[in-house]
Structure formats: structure tokens, C-alpha cells
Amino acid sequence: MNKKIDNLKDLEYYGNIELLATTVLEALKKAPTEKLEAMSRAITQITFYVNNLQTDRRMYDKAMSEYRADKNRAVMRARAAEKKAEELEQQLKNFNIFKPLKQ
């Protein structure tokens, strides 16, 4: 996905979760209740869960980028090898000792 869009979504999430967490924490300090404590725990769990998803997404993106780079390097090496083979075949033809390789 687009890195810039992902960053904007992350910023929006962090702003929203910070607002929610701060509001619940302030209310919890003023008048602690079981419901507010449950909400505080839920916010913490949601934050850790989303952080895990974000980490997974970044690791996936990194792995895909590395796989693409590896593939591109392999293609470039194959092209270079083919070019070199053609050059060597041409040299052999020039010396009249060319015998095509069986494929």
C-alpha cells in the first residue's frame, strides 16, 4: 500500500486513541468505577493489538520489497549471463569452431 497513506492513517489512529485514553484516564482519576477501569483495559488491549497489526504490515511490506529486489537481481544476472553467452558464441563463430549447445 502507499506509505504516505499508511502514515496518515497511523497518525489519525494515534490521535484518536490518545484522545480516548486521556479522556478515560481523566474520568478514572476523578471517579473510579468498574466500567471506566474496564474501558481503560480495553483501550490498552486495542492499542497493543493495533500496534501488532501495524508491525505485521510493515514486516510484510519489507519482505515483499526484499523478494522483489531478489527477483530483479536474479533477472539481471540471467540477462547478463545470456548476453555473455551470446558474445562467446559469436566469438566461436568468428573462429569457425562454433557447435551449438544442446538445450
C-alpha positions in Angstrom: 0.0 0.0 0.0 1.0 3.6 -0.3 3.4 4.5 2.6 2.2 8.1 2.8 -1.4 7.0 3.2 -0.4 4.4 5.8 1.4 7.0 7.8 -1.6 9.4 7.6 -3.9 6.6 8.8 -1.5 5.7 11.6 -1.4 9.4 12.7 -5.2 9.6 12.7 -5.4 6.4 14.8 -2.8 7.6 17.3 -4.6 10.9 17.7 -7.9 9.2 18.2 -6.6 6.5 20.7 -4.7 9.2 22.6 -7.9 11.3 23.0 -9.9 8.3 24.1 -7.3 7.1 26.5 -6.7 10.5 28.0 -10.4 11.1 28.5 -11.0 7.7 30.2 -7.9 8.2 32.4 -9.0 11.6 33.5 -12.5 10.3 34.3 -11.0 7.3 36.1 -8.9 9.7 38.3 -11.9 11.8 39.2 -14.3 9.0 40.0 -13.0 5.4 39.5 -15.6 2.9 38.5 -15.5 -0.7 37.3 -16.8 0.4 33.9 -14.0 3.0 33.5 -11.4 0.5 34.6 -12.7 -2.0 32.0 -12.7 0.7 29.4 -9.1 1.5 30.3 -8.0 -2.1 30.0 -9.9 -2.4 26.7 -8.1 0.6 25.3 -4.8 -0.8 26.3 -5.6 -4.1 24.6 -6.8 -2.4 21.5 -3.6 -0.3 21.3 -1.4 -3.4 21.6 -3.5 -5.3 19.1 -3.3 -2.4 16.5 0.4 -2.0 17.1 0.9 -5.7 16.4 -1.1 -5.3 13.1 0.9 -2.3 12.1 4.2 -4.2 12.8 3.0 -7.2 10.8 2.1 -4.9 7.9 5.5 -3.2 7.9 7.3 -6.6 8.1 5.1 -7.9 5.2 5.9 -4.8 3.1 9.6 -5.1 3.9 9.6 -8.8 3.0 7.8 -8.1 -0.3 10.3 -5.4 -1.1 13.2 -7.7 -0.5 11.6 -10.5 -2.5 11.1 -8.1 -5.4 14.7 -6.9 -5.2 16.0 -10.5 -5.1 13.9 -11.4 -8.2 15.1 -8.3 -10.0 18.8 -9.1 -9.2 18.2 -12.7 -10.4 16.7 -11.4 -13.7 19.6 -9.0 -14.2 22.1 -11.8 -13.6 20.3 -14.1 -16.0 20.2 -11.3 -18.7 23.9 -10.7 -18.2 24.7 -14.4 -18.4 22.7 -14.7 -21.6 24.4 -11.7 -23.1 27.8 -13.1 -22.2 26.9 -16.5 -23.7 25.8 -14.8 -27.0 29.1 -12.9 -27.1 31.1 -16.1 -26.5 29.1 -17.9 -29.2 29.8 -15.1 -31.6 33.5 -15.3 -30.8 33.4 -19.1 -31.5 31.6 -18.5 -34.8 34.3 -16.0 -35.8 36.9 -18.7 -35.2 34.7 -21.2 -37.1 34.6 -23.6 -34.1 31.0 -23.0 -33.0 28.9 -26.0 -32.1 25.5 -25.1 -30.6 24.9 -26.4 -27.1 22.1 -28.9 -26.7 19.1 -27.4 -25.0 
